[in-house]
Amino acid sequence: MLLDDLRNLRKTVASESILFSYRGEITQELMVYFLRIVDKKLIGSKESPLIRRRILNIMIESLQNAVKHARDWYNESEIEPENEAIFLLSRRDDKYLLINGNAVKNDVKPFIERKIENINSLSSDKQRKLFRNIIKYGVYGSKGGAGLGFVDMARKSGDLINFDFEEIDEKYSYFTYLITLDRNSIPEPDLTPKPNSVSTV
């Protein structure tokens, strides 16, 4: 999937097998509900426990990101339908596609871009080392969070994070990103312990 297509993903639903989709404000309570729905569907499709865990872990990080950034957006703005937060999980052949979109403040946009570009440039071993360093020291830049969520999503999927920003106004941009998980090339499990609380990107 081309990066240029990401902007259209939140406006039209393509012909993939859609397992779950949602548009609107995302809260912690809804996040728990979404995870239960998706897990039930994956169990019903007889998906393997490993793939199920990977998908649910990536969902947690992705939805937590939306919860974090949506607070100010929904409190401050009149929301146009096309700028609502979205989450979409679909399957295309042997690949799962997880698409998340939400508004973020423009002042954190460059920082998010640098984080993802750096993560995408690293090998799986270097991503693992970065993940461990963030857990140990809790620092991956000075603004916008430690970055643990993005690193973990990249590690779990074993693929690049495709992303795009589209300016909404002088204060906010719409941030869309795509995580692809190939059932046939799942990275080996990493036994590095994670913090007790859910991380945010």
C-alpha positions as CSV (number, residue, x, y, z in Angstrom):
1,M,0.0,0.0,0.0
2,L,1.4,3.4,-1.0
3,L,1.9,6.1,1.5
4,D,-0.2,8.5,-0.6
5,D,-3.2,6.2,-0.2
6,L,-3.3,6.7,3.6
7,R,-5.3,9.9,3.3
8,N,-8.1,8.2,1.5
9,L,-8.3,5.3,4.0
10,R,-10.2,7.5,6.4
11,K,-12.7,8.7,3.8
12,T,-13.5,5.4,1.9
13,V,-13.4,1.8,3.0
14,A,-11.6,-0.4,0.5
15,S,-12.6,-3.9,-0.5
16,E,-10.5,-5.8,2.1
17,S,-12.1,-8.1,4.7
18,I,-12.9,-5.6,7.4
19,L,-12.7,-7.2,10.9
20,F,-13.4,-4.0,12.9
21,S,-13.9,-0.3,12.2
22,Y,-14.8,2.7,14.3
23,R,-15.0,6.4,13.9
24,G,-15.4,8.8,16.8
25,E,-13.9,9.7,20.1
26,I,-11.9,6.8,21.6
27,T,-11.9,6.4,25.4
28,Q,-10.3,3.9,27.7
29,E,-13.6,2.2,28.3
30,L,-14.3,1.9,24.5
31,M,-10.7,0.6,24.0
32,V,-11.4,-2.4,26.3
33,Y,-14.6,-3.1,24.5
34,F,-12.9,-3.0,21.1
35,L,-10.2,-5.4,22.2
36,R,-12.9,-7.9,23.3
37,I,-14.7,-7.7,20.0
38,V,-11.6,-8.2,18.0
39,D,-10.3,-11.0,20.1
40,K,-13.7,-12.8,19.8
41,K,-13.5,-12.4,16.0
42,L,-9.9,-13.7,15.8
43,I,-10.8,-16.7,18.0
44,G,-13.8,-17.4,15.7
45,S,-11.6,-17.3,12.7
46,K,-9.3,-19.8,14.4
47,E,-6.3,-17.4,14.3
48,S,-3.2,-18.7,16.1
49,P,-2.6,-17.5,19.7
50,L,0.6,-15.8,18.6
51,I,-1.0,-13.7,15.9
52,R,-3.9,-12.9,18.1
53,R,-1.5,-11.6,20.8
54,R,0.5,-9.5,18.3
55,I,-2.7,-7.9,16.9
56,L,-4.1,-7.1,20.3
57,N,-0.8,-5.7,21.6
58,I,-0.5,-3.4,18.5
59,M,-4.2,-2.4,19.0
60,I,-3.5,-1.4,22.6
61,E,-0.6,0.8,21.7
62,S,-2.5,2.3,18.7
63,L,-5.7,3.0,20.6
64,Q,-3.8,4.4,23.6
65,N,-2.2,6.8,21.3
66,A,-5.6,8.0,20.0
67,V,-6.9,8.4,23.6
68,K,-3.9,10.5,24.6
69,H,-4.0,12.9,21.6
70,A,-7.8,13.1,21.4
71,R,-8.4,14.7,24.7
72,D,-7.5,18.3,23.8
73,W,-8.9,17.9,20.3
74,Y,-12.4,16.9,21.4
75,N,-12.4,19.5,24.2
76,E,-11.3,22.4,22.1
77,S,-12.7,21.9,18.6
78,E,-15.9,21.6,16.5
79,I,-15.2,18.2,14.9
80,E,-15.9,17.7,11.2
81,P,-16.8,14.0,10.4
82,E,-13.7,13.5,8.3
83,N,-11.5,14.6,11.2
84,E,-13.0,12.2,13.7
85,A,-10.6,9.6,15.1
86,I,-10.7,6.3,13.3
87,F,-9.5,2.8,13.8
88,L,-9.7,0.1,11.2
89,L,-8.5,-3.6,11.3
90,S,-8.7,-5.5,8.0
91,R,-7.2,-8.6,6.5
92,R,-5.9,-8.8,2.9
93,D,-4.7,-12.3,2.1
94,D,-2.2,-13.3,4.8
95,K,-1.7,-9.7,6.0
96,Y,-3.5,-7.8,8.7
97,L,-3.7,-4.0,8.2
98,L,-4.2,-1.8,11.3
99,I,-5.0,1.8,10.4
100,N,-5.3,4.5,13.0
101,G,-6.0,8.2,12.5
102,N,-6.4,11.0,14.9
103,A,-5.8,14.7,15.3
104,V,-2.5,15.8,16.9
105,K,-1.2,19.3,17.8
106,N,1.1,20.7,15.1
107,D,3.9,21.4,17.7
108,V,4.3,17.7,18.3
109,K,4.2,16.8,14.5
110,P,8.0,17.2,13.8
111,F,8.8,15.1,16.9
112,I,6.5,12.3,15.9
113,E,7.9,12.3,12.4
114,R,11.5,12.0,13.7
115,K,10.5,9.2,16.0
116,I,8.9,7.1,13.3
117,E,11.6,7.8,10.7
118,N,14.3,6.8,13.2
119,I,12.5,3.6,14.2
120,N,11.9,2.7,10.5
121,S,15.6,3.1,9.8
122,L,16.6,0.6,12.5
123,S,17.2,-3.2,12.2
124,S,15.1,-5.4,14.3
125,D,18.0,-5.9,16.7
126,K,18.5,-2.2,17.1
127,Q,14.8,-1.7,17.6
128,R,15.0,-4.2,20.4
129,K,17.9,-2.4,22.0
130,L,16.0,0.9,21.7
131,F,13.0,-0.6,23.3
132,R,15.0,-1.9,26.3
133,N,16.8,1.5,26.7
134,I,13.4,3.3,26.8
135,I,12.2,0.9,29.5
136,K,15.4,1.3,31.5
137,Y,15.8,5.1,31.1
138,G,12.3,6.3,30.1
139,V,13.7,8.8,27.6
140,Y,13.4,9.0,23.9
141,G,13.4,12.7,23.1
142,S,12.1,15.7,25.0
143,K,8.6,16.1,23.8
144,G,5.5,14.0,23.1
145,G,6.2,10.9,25.1
146,A,8.9,8.3,25.4
147,G,8.1,6.7,22.1
148,L,7.8,3.2,23.5
149,G,4.5,2.6,21.7
150,F,5.8,3.2,18.2
151,V,8.9,1.0,18.9
152,D,6.7,-1.8,20.2
153,M,4.3,-1.6,17.2
154,A,7.3,-1.8,14.8
155,R,8.8,-4.7,16.7
156,K,5.5,-6.7,16.9
157,S,4.7,-6.2,13.2
158,G,8.2,-6.7,11.9
159,D,7.5,-4.0,9.2
160,L,7.8,-0.3,8.6
161,I,5.3,2.2,10.0
162,N,3.7,4.1,7.1
163,F,2.4,7.4,8.1
164,D,1.1,10.7,6.9
165,F,0.0,14.1,8.2
166,E,-2.7,16.4,6.8
167,E,-3.1,19.9,8.2
168,I,-6.5,20.7,9.6
169,D,-5.8,24.2,10.8
170,E,-3.1,26.3,12.4
171,K,-3.2,24.2,15.6
172,Y,-3.9,20.7,14.5
173,S,-3.0,18.1,11.9
174,Y,-4.6,14.8,11.1
175,F,-2.1,11.9,11.8
176,T,-2.7,8.6,10.0
177,Y,-0.6,5.6,10.2
178,L,-0.6,2.0,9.0
179,I,0.8,-1.1,10.6
180,T,1.1,-4.2,8.5
181,L,1.4,-7.6,10.1
182,D,2.3,-10.5,7.8
183,R,1.2,-13.9,9.2
184,N,4.0,-15.6,7.3
185,S,6.9,-13.5,8.7
186,I,6.2,-12.8,12.3
187,P,9.3,-11.8,14.3
188,E,10.4,-14.1,17.1
189,P,8.9,-13.2,20.5
190,D,11.0,-10.8,22.6
191,L,11.1,-11.7,26.3
192,T,12.0,-8.2,27.4
193,P,9.6,-7.3,30.2
194,K,7.3,-4.3,29.6
195,P,6.3,-1.7,32.2
196,N,3.2,-2.4,34.2
197,S,1.2,0.5,32.7
198,V,0.2,0.8,29.1
199,S,2.7,3.0,27.2
200,T,1.8,5.9,25.0
201,V,3.6,7.0,21.9
